[in-house]
Amino acid sequence: MLALEFIDREADGPLADAASATAWLAERRIRSALPPGSEPALAELRAAAESLLRAAAGGGRPSAAALDRVNAASAAAPVAEQLDWPGGGRPRRWLATSALPQAHVLALLARSAMALVADQPNRPLRECDAPRCGRIFIADNPRQRWCSKACGNRVRVARHASRHRHI
């Protein structure tokens, strides 16, 4: 999901400047180019989205500032649903906006975080229990504690090693 990728620390490099962020977005089929100078707004939204998702994963409430930032980003690019029906093809829906590219991108990212928090009641968000991870993930089952098999394996190997070290 876009919001989880957006807050992931692995995206630190790709989101460091407008050109890299535009390439990162293109890899996710978002074709809006971020103008130079949009980095601070992107970083602010990223911090706010992370606050929202961590609060949801921990069963808490995000700060009012984080909530306001995400809501403002979403509101800055109103959308209108459109229909395209190419000759001989299937109809398809898409969302159009008159907002500038930066506002459009920020709104998409904000709405992705909103949807993840509000529209997934049966698939809760969790924070990975593995040491030095802390990633937020969607739990596929109620007992899931790790974001990936690699994190789960790392925890089990460490537990096994600590038990056998003391024997």
Contact map, one row per residue, 1 for C-alpha under 8 A:
11111000000000000000000000000000000000000000000000000000000000000000000000000000000000000000000000000000000000010000000000000000000000000000000000000000000000000000000
11111100000000000000000000010000000000000000000000000000000000000000000000000000000000000000000000000000000010011000000000000000000000000000000000000000000000000000000
11111110000000000000000000000000000000000000000010000000000000000000000000000000000000000000000000000000000011011001000000000000000000000000000000000000000000000000000
11111111000000000000000000000000000000000000000000000000000000000000000000000000000000000000000000000000000000001000000000000000000000011000000000000000000000000000000
11111111001000000000000000000000000000000000000000000000000000000000000000000000000000000000000000000000000000000000000000000000000000000000000000000000000000000000000
01111111001000000000000000000000000000000000010000000000000000000000000000000000000000000000000000000000000010000000000000000000000000000000000000000000000000000000000
00111111101000000000000000000000000000000000011011000000000000000000000000000000000000000000000000000000000000000000000000000000000000000000000000000000000000000000000
00011111111100000000000000000000000000000000000000000000000000000000000000000000000000000000000000000000000000000000000000000000000000100000000000000000000000000000000
00000011111100000000000000000000000000000000000000000000000000000000000000000000000000000000000000000000000000000000000000000000000000000000000000000000000000000000000
00000001111110000000000000000000000000000000000000000000000000000000000000000000000000000000000000000000000000000000000000000000000000000000000000000000000000000000000
00001111111111100000000000000000000000000000000000000000000000000000000000000000000000000000000000000000000000000000000000000000000000000000000000000000000000000000000
00000001111111110000000000000000000000000000000000000000000000000000000000000000000000000000000000000000000000000000000000000000000000000000000000000000000000000000000
00000000011111110001000000000000000000000000000000000000000000000000000000000000000000000000000000000000000000000000000000000000000000000000000000000000000000000000000
00000000001111111001101100000000000000000000000000000000000000000000000000000000000000000000000000000000000000000000000000000000000000000000000000000000000000000000000
00000000001111111101100100000000000000100000000000000000000000000000000000000000000000000000000000000000000000000000000000000000000000000000000000000000000000000000000
00000000000111111101100000000000000000100000000000000000000000000000000000000000000000000000000000000000000000000000000000000000000000000000000000000000000000000000000
00000000000001111111100000000000000100100000000000000000000000000000000000000000000000000000000000000000000000000000000000000000000000000000000000000000000000000000000
00000000000000111111110000000000111111100000000000000000000000000000000000000000000000000000000000000000000000000000000000000000000000000000000000000000000000000000000
00000000000000001111111000000000111100000000000000000000000000000000000000000000000000000000000000000000000000000000000000000000000000000000000000000000000000000000000
00000000000011111111111100000000000000000000000000000000000000000000000000000000000000000000000000000000000000000000000000000000000000000000000000000000000000000000000
00000000000001111111111110000000010000000000000000000000000000000000000000000000000000000000000000000000000000000000000000000000000000000000000000000000000000000000000
00000000000000000111111111000011110000000000000000000000000000000000000000000000000000000000000000000000000000000000000000000000000000000000000000000000000000000000000
00000000000001000011111111100000000000000000000000000000000000000000000000000000000000000000000000000000000000000000000000000000000000000000000000000000000000000000000
00000000000001100001111111110000000000000000000000000000000000000000000000000000000000000000000000000000000000000000000000000000000000000000000000000000000000000000000
00000000000000000000111111111111000000000000000000000000000000000000000000000000000000000000000000000000000000000000000000000000000000000000000000000000000000000000000
00000000000000000000011111111111000000000000000000000000000000000000000000000000000000000000000000000000000000000000000000000000000000000000000000000000000000000000000
00000000000000000000001111111100000000000000000000000000000000000000000000000000000000000000000000000000000000000000000000000000000000000000000000000000000000000000000
01000000000000000000000111111100000000000000000000000000000000000000000000000000000000000000000000000000000000000000000000000000000000000000000000000000000000000000000
00000000000000000000000011111110000000000000000000000000000000000000000000000000000000000000000000000000000000000000000000000000000000000000000000000000000000000000000
00000000000000000000000011111111000000000000000000000000000000000000000000000000000000000000000000000000100000000000000000000000000000000000000000000000000000000000000
00000000000000000000010011001111100000000000000000000000000000000000000000000000000000000000000000000000000000000000000000000000000000000000000000000000000000000000000
00000000000000000000010011000111110000000000000000000000000000000000000000000000000000000000000000001101100000000000000000000000000000000000000000000000000000000000000
00000000000000000110010000000011111000000000000000000000000000000000000000000000000000000000000000001100000000000000000000000000000000000000000000000000000000000000000
00000000000000000110110000000001111101000000000000000000000000000000000000000000000000000000000000001100100000000000000000000000000000000000000000000000000000000000000
00000000000000000110000000000000111111000000000000000000000000000000000000000000000000000000000000001100000000000000000000000000000000000000000000000000000000000000000
00000000000000001110000000000000011111100000000000000000000000000000000000000000000000000000000000000000000000000000000000000000000000000000000000000000000000000000000
00000000000000000100000000000000001111110000000000000000000000000000000000000000000000000000000000000000000000000000000000000000000000000000000000000000000000000000000
00000000000000000100000000000000011111111100000000000000000000000000000000000000000000000000000000000100000000000000000000000000000000000000000000000000000000000000000
00000000000000111100000000000000000111111110000000000000000000000000000000000000000000000000000000000000000000000000000000000000000000000000000000000000000000000000000
00000000000000000000000000000000000011111111000000000000000000000000000000000000000000000000000000000000000000000000000000000000000000000000000000000000000000000000000
00000000000000000000000000000000000001111111100000000000000000000000000000000000000000000000000000000000000000000000000000000000000000000000000000000000000000000000000
00000000000000000000000000000000000001111111110000000000000000000000000000000000000000000000000000000000010000000000000000000000000000000000000000000000000000000000000
00000000000000000000000000000000000000111111111000000000000000000000000000000000000000000000000000000000000000000000000000000000000000000000000000000000000000000000000
00000000000000000000000000000000000000011111111100000000000000000000100000000000000000000000000000000000000000000000000000000000000000000000000000000000000000000000000
00000000000000000000000000000000000000001111111110000000000000000000110010000000000000000000000000000000010001000000000000000000000000000000000000000000000000000000000
00000110000000000000000000000000000000000111111111000000000000000000000000000000000000000000000000000000000000000000000000000000000000000000000000000000000000000000000
00000010000000000000000000000000000000000011111111100000000000000100000000000000000000000000000000000000000000000000000000000000000000000000000000000000000000000000000
00000000000000000000000000000000000000000001111111110000000000001110110000000000000000000000000000000000000000000000000000000000000000000000000000000000000000000000000
00100010000000000000000000000000000000000000111111111000000000000100010000000000000000000000000000000000000001001000000000000000000000000000000000000000000000000000000
00000010000000000000000000000000000000000000011111111100000000000000000000000000000000000000000000000000000000000000000000000000000000000000000000000000000000000000000
00000000000000000000000000000000000000000000001111111110000001100100000000000000000000000000000000000000000000000000000000000000000000000000000000000000000000000000000
00000000000000000000000000000000000000000000000111111111000011000110000000000000000000000000000000000000000000001000100000000000000000000000000000000000000000000000000
00000000000000000000000000000000000000000000000011111111100000000000000000000000000000000000000000000000000000001001100000001000000000010000000000000000000000000000000
00000000000000000000000000000000000000000000000001111111110001000000000000000000000000000000000000000000000000000000000000000110000000010000000000000000000000000000000
00000000000000000000000000000000000000000000000000111111111111000000000000000000000000000000000000000000000000000000000000000000000000000000000000000000000000000000000
00000000000000000000000000000000000000000000000000011111111111000000000000000000000000000000000000000000000000000000100000001100000000000000000000000000000000000000000
00000000000000000000000000000000000000000000000000001111111100000000000000000000000000000000000000000000000000000000000000011110000000010000000000000000000000000000000
00000000000000000000000000000000000000000000000000000111111100000000000000000000000000000000000000000000000000000000000000000110000000000000000000000000000000000000000
00000000000000000000000000000000000000000000000000000011111110000000000000000000000000000000000000000000000000000000000000000000000000000000000000000000000000000000000
00000000000000000000000000000000000000000000000000000011111111000000000000000000000000000000000000000000000000000000000000000000000000000000000000000000000000000000000
00000000000000000000000000000000000000000000000000010011001111100000000000000000000000000000000000000000000000000000000000000000000000000000000000000000000000000000000
00000000000000000000000000000000000000000000000000110111000111110110000000000000000000000000000000000000000000000000000000000000000000000000000000000000000000000000000
00000000000000000000000000000000000000000000000000100000000011111110000000000000000000000000000000000000000000000000000000000000000000000000000000000000000000000000000
00000000000000000000000000000000000000000000000000000000000001111111000000000000000000000000000000000000000000000000000000000000000000000000000000000000000000000000000
00000000000000000000000000000000000000000000000100000000000000111111100000000000000000000000000000000000000000000000000000000000000000000000000000000000000000000000000
00000000000000000000000000000000000000000000001110110000000001111111110000000000000000000000000000000000000000000000000000000000000000000000000000000000000000000000000
00000000000000000000000000000000000000000000000100010000000001111111111000000000000000000000000000000000000000000000000000000000000000000000000000000000000000000000000
00000000000000000000000000000000000000000000000000000000000000011111111100000000000000000000000000000000000000000000000000000000000000000000000000000000000000000000000
00000000000000000000000000000000000000000001100100000000000000001111111110000000000000000000000000000000000000000000000000000000000000000000000000000000000000000000000
00000000000000000000000000000000000000000000100110000000000000000111111111000000000000000000000000000000000001100100000000000000000000000000000000000000000000000000000
00000000000000000000000000000000000000000000000000000000000000000011111111100000000000000000000000000000000001000000000000000000000000000000000000000000000000000000000
00000000000000000000000000000000000000000000000000000000000000000001111111110000000000000000000000000000000000000000000000000000000000000000000000000000000000000000000
00000000000000000000000000000000000000000000100000000000000000000000111111111000000000000000000000000010011001000000000000000000000000000000000000000000000000000000000
00000000000000000000000000000000000000000000000000000000000000000000011111111100000000000000000000000000011101100000000000000000000000000000000000000000000000000000000
00000000000000000000000000000000000000000000000000000000000000000000001111111100000000000000000000000000001000000000000000000000000000000000000000000000000000000000000
00000000000000000000000000000000000000000000000000000000000000000000000111111100000000000000000000100011001000000000000000000000000000000000000000000000000000000000000
00000000000000000000000000000000000000000000000000000000000000000000000011111110000000000000000011110011001000000000000000000000000000000000000000000000000000000000000
00000000000000000000000000000000000000000000000000000000000000000000000001111111000000000000000011100000000000000000000000000000000000000000000000000000000000000000000
00000000000000000000000000000000000000000000000000000000000000000000000000001111100000000000001111000000000000000000000000000000000000000000000000000000000000000000000
00000000000000000000000000000000000000000000000000000000000000000000000000000111110000000000001110000000000000000000000000000000000000000000000000000000000000000000000
00000000000000000000000000000000000000000000000000000000000000000000000000000011111000000000111100000000000000000000000000000000000000000000000000000000000000000000000
00000000000000000000000000000000000000000000000000000000000000000000000000000001111100000000111100000000000000000000000000000000000000000000000000000000000000000000000
00000000000000000000000000000000000000000000000000000000000000000000000000000000111110000011110000000000000000000000000000000000000000000000000000000000000000000000000
00000000000000000000000000000000000000000000000000000000000000000000000000000000011111000011110000000000000000000000000000000000000000000000000000000000000000000000000
00000000000000000000000000000000000000000000000000000000000000000000000000000000001111101111000000000000000000000000000000000000000000000000000000000000000000000000000
00000000000000000000000000000000000000000000000000000000000000000000000000000000000111111110000000000000000000000000000000000000000000000000000000000000000000000000000
00000000000000000000000000000000000000000000000000000000000000000000000000000000000011111000000000000000000000000000000000000000000000000000000000000000000000000000000
00000000000000000000000000000000000000000000000000000000000000000000000000000000000001111100000000000000000000000000000000000000000000000000000000000000000000000000000
00000000000000000000000000000000000000000000000000000000000000000000000000000000000011111110000000000000000000000000000000000000000000000000000000000000000000000000000
00000000000000000000000000000000000000000000000000000000000000000000000000000000000011011111000000000000000000000000000000000000000000000000000000000000000000000000000
00000000000000000000000000000000000000000000000000000000000000000000000000000000001111001111100000000000000000000000000000000000000000000000000000000000000000000000000
00000000000000000000000000000000000000000000000000000000000000000000000000000000001110000111110000000000000000000000000000000000000000000000000000000000000000000000000
00000000000000000000000000000000000000000000000000000000000000000000000000000000111100000011111000000000000000000000000000000000000000000000000000000000000000000000000
00000000000000000000000000000000000000000000000000000000000000000000000000000000111100000001111100000000000000000000000000000000000000000000000000000000000000000000000
00000000000000000000000000000000000000000000000000000000000000000000000000000011110000000000111110000000000000000000000000000000000000000000000000000000000000000000000
00000000000000000000000000000000000000000000000000000000000000000000000000000011110000000000011111000000000000000000000000000000000000000000000000000000000000000000000
00000000000000000000000000000000000000000000000000000000000000000000000000001111000000000000001111100001000000000000000000000000000000000000000000000000000000000000000
00000000000000000000000000000000000000000000000000000000000000000000000000001110000000000000000111110000000000000000000000000000000000000000000000000000000000000000000
00000000000000000000000000000000000000000000000000000000000000000000000000011100000000000000000011111011000000000000000000000000000000000000000000000000000000000000000
00000000000000000000000000000000000000000000000000000000000000000000000000001000000000000000000001111111000000000000000000000000000000000000000000000000000000000000000
00000000000000000000000000000001111000000000000000000000000000000000000000000000000000000000000000111111100000000000000000000000000000000000000000000000000000000000000
00000000000000000000000000000001111001000000000000000000000000000000000000000000000000000000000000011111110000000000000000000000000000000000000000000000000000000000000
00000000000000000000000000000000000000000000000000000000000000000000000010011000000000000000000000111111111000000000000000000000000000000000000000000000000000000000000
00000000000000000000000000000001000000000000000000000000000000000000000000011000000000000000000010111111111100000000000000000000000000000000000000000000000000000000000
00000000000000000000000000000101010000000000000000000000000000000000000000000000000000000000000000001111111110000000000000000000000000000000000000000000000000000000000
00000000000000000000000000000000000000000100100000000000000000000000000011000000000000000000000000000111111111000000000000000000000000000000000000000000000000000000000
00000000000000000000000000000000000000000000000000000000000000000000000011111000000000000000000000000011111111100000000000000000000000000000000000000000000000000000000
00000000000000000000000000000000000000000000000000000000000000000000000001000000000000000000000000000001111111110000000000000000000000000000000000000000000000000000000
01100100000000000000000000000000000000000000000000000000000000000000000000000000000000000000000000000000111111111000000000000000000000000000000000000000000000000000000
00100000000000000000000000000000000000000000100010000000000000000000011011000000000000000000000000000000011111111100000000000000000000000000000000000000000000000000000
00000000000000000000000000000000000000000000000000000000000000000000010001000000000000000000000000000000001111111110000000000000000000000000000000000000000000000000000
11100000000000000000000000000000000000000000000000000000000000000000000000000000000000000000000000000000000111111111000000000000000000000000000000000000000000000000000
01110000000000000000000000000000000000000000000010011000000000000000000000000000000000000000000000000000000011111111100000000000000000000000000000000000000000000000000
00000000000000000000000000000000000000000000000000000000000000000000010000000000000000000000000000000000000001111111111000000000000000000000000000000000000000000000000
00000000000000000000000000000000000000000000000000000000000000000000000000000000000000000000000000000000000000111111111100000000000000000000000000000000000000000000000
00100000000000000000000000000000000000000000000000001000000000000000000000000000000000000000000000000000000000011111111100000000000000000000000000000000000000000000000
00000000000000000000000000000000000000000000000000011001000000000000000000000000000000000000000000000000000000001111111100001000000000000000000000000000000000000000000
00000000000000000000000000000000000000000000000000000000000000000000000000000000000000000000000000000000000000000111111110000000000000000000000000000000000000000000000
00000000000000000000000000000000000000000000000000000000000000000000000000000000000000000000000000000000000000000111111110000000000000000000000000000000000000000000000
00000000000000000000000000000000000000000000000000000000000000000000000000000000000000000000000000000000000000000011111111110000000000000000000000000000000000000000000
00000000000000000000000000000000000000000000000000000000000000000000000000000000000000000000000000000000000000000000011111110000000000000000000000000000000000000000000
00000000000000000000000000000000000000000000000000000000000000000000000000000000000000000000000000000000000000000000000111110000000000000000000000000000000000000000000
00000000000000000000000000000000000000000000000000000000000000000000000000000000000000000000000000000000000000000000000111111000000000000111100000000000000000000000000
00000000000000000000000000000000000000000000000000000000100000000000000000000000000000000000000000000000000000000000000111111100000000000110000000000000000000000000000
00000000000000000000000000000000000000000000000000001001100000000000000000000000000000000000000000000000000000000000100000111110000000011110000000000000000000000000000
00000000000000000000000000000000000000000000000000000101110000000000000000000000000000000000000000000000000000000000000000011111000000011110000010000000000000000000000
00000000000000000000000000000000000000000000000000000100110000000000000000000000000000000000000000000000000000000000000000001111100001111000000011100000000000000000000
00000000000000000000000000000000000000000000000000000000000000000000000000000000000000000000000000000000000000000000000000000111110011111000000011100000000000000000000
00000000000000000000000000000000000000000000000000000000000000000000000000000000000000000000000000000000000000000000000000000011111011000000000011000000000000000000000
00000000000000000000000000000000000000000000000000000000000000000000000000000000000000000000000000000000000000000000000000000001111111000000000001000011011000000000000
00000000000000000000000000000000000000000000000000000000000000000000000000000000000000000000000000000000000000000000000000000000111111000000000000000000001000000000000
00000000000000000000000000000000000000000000000000000000000000000000000000000000000000000000000000000000000000000000000000000000011111000000000000000000000000000000000
00000000000000000000000000000000000000000000000000000000000000000000000000000000000000000000000000000000000000000000000000000001111111100000000000000010000000000000000
00000000000000000000000000000000000000000000000000000000000000000000000000000000000000000000000000000000000000000000000000000011111111110000000000000000000000000000000
00000001000000000000000000000000000000000000000000000000000000000000000000000000000000000000000000000000000000000000000000000011000011111000000000100000000000000000000
00010000000000000000000000000000000000000000000000001100100000000000000000000000000000000000000000000000000000000000000000001111000001111100000000100000000000000000000
00010000000000000000000000000000000000000000000000000000000000000000000000000000000000000000000000000000000000000000000000001111000000111110000000100000000000000000000
00000000000000000000000000000000000000000000000000000000000000000000000000000000000000000000000000000000000000000000000000111100000000011111000000100000000000000000000
00000000000000000000000000000000000000000000000000000000000000000000000000000000000000000000000000000000000000000000000000111100000000001111110110100000000000000000000
00000000000000000000000000000000000000000000000000000000000000000000000000000000000000000000000000000000000000000000000000100000000000000111110100000000000000000000000
00000000000000000000000000000000000000000000000000000000000000000000000000000000000000000000000000000000000000000000000000100000000000000011111100000000000000000000000
00000000000000000000000000000000000000000000000000000000000000000000000000000000000000000000000000000000000000000000000000000000000000000011111100000000000000000000000
00000000000000000000000000000000000000000000000000000000000000000000000000000000000000000000000000000000000000000000000000000000000000000000111110000000000000000000000
00000000000000000000000000000000000000000000000000000000000000000000000000000000000000000000000000000000000000000000000000000000000000000011111111000000000000000000000
00000000000000000000000000000000000000000000000000000000000000000000000000000000000000000000000000000000000000000000000000000111100000000010001111100001000000000000000
00000000000000000000000000000000000000000000000000000000000000000000000000000000000000000000000000000000000000000000000000000011110000000000000111111011000000000000000
00000000000000000000000000000000000000000000000000000000000000000000000000000000000000000000000000000000000000000000000000000011000000111110000011111011000000000000000
00000000000000000000000000000000000000000000000000000000000000000000000000000000000000000000000000000000000000000000000000000000000000000000000001111111000000000000000
00000000000000000000000000000000000000000000000000000000000000000000000000000000000000000000000000000000000000000000000000000000000000000000000001111111100000000000000
00000000000000000000000000000000000000000000000000000000000000000000000000000000000000000000000000000000000000000000000000000000000000000000000000011111110000000000000
00000000000000000000000000000000000000000000000000000000000000000000000000000000000000000000000000000000000000000000000000000000010010000000000001111111111000000000000
00000000000000000000000000000000000000000000000000000000000000000000000000000000000000000000000000000000000000000000000000000000010000000000000011111111111100000000000
00000000000000000000000000000000000000000000000000000000000000000000000000000000000000000000000000000000000000000000000000000000000000000000000000001111111110000000000
00000000000000000000000000000000000000000000000000000000000000000000000000000000000000000000000000000000000000000000000000000000010000000000000000000111111111000000000
00000000000000000000000000000000000000000000000000000000000000000000000000000000000000000000000000000000000000000000000000000000011000000000000000000011111111100000000
00000000000000000000000000000000000000000000000000000000000000000000000000000000000000000000000000000000000000000000000000000000000000000000000000000001111111110000000
00000000000000000000000000000000000000000000000000000000000000000000000000000000000000000000000000000000000000000000000000000000000000000000000000000000111111111000000
00000000000000000000000000000000000000000000000000000000000000000000000000000000000000000000000000000000000000000000000000000000000000000000000000000000011111111100000
00000000000000000000000000000000000000000000000000000000000000000000000000000000000000000000000000000000000000000000000000000000000000000000000000000000001111111110000
00000000000000000000000000000000000000000000000000000000000000000000000000000000000000000000000000000000000000000000000000000000000000000000000000000000000111111111000
00000000000000000000000000000000000000000000000000000000000000000000000000000000000000000000000000000000000000000000000000000000000000000000000000000000000011111111100
00000000000000000000000000000000000000000000000000000000000000000000000000000000000000000000000000000000000000000000000000000000000000000000000000000000000001111111110
00000000000000000000000000000000000000000000000000000000000000000000000000000000000000000000000000000000000000000000000000000000000000000000000000000000000000111111111
00000000000000000000000000000000000000000000000000000000000000000000000000000000000000000000000000000000000000000000000000000000000000000000000000000000000000011111111
00000000000000000000000000000000000000000000000000000000000000000000000000000000000000000000000000000000000000000000000000000000000000000000000000000000000000001111111
00000000000000000000000000000000000000000000000000000000000000000000000000000000000000000000000000000000000000000000000000000000000000000000000000000000000000000111111
00000000000000000000000000000000000000000000000000000000000000000000000000000000000000000000000000000000000000000000000000000000000000000000000000000000000000000011111
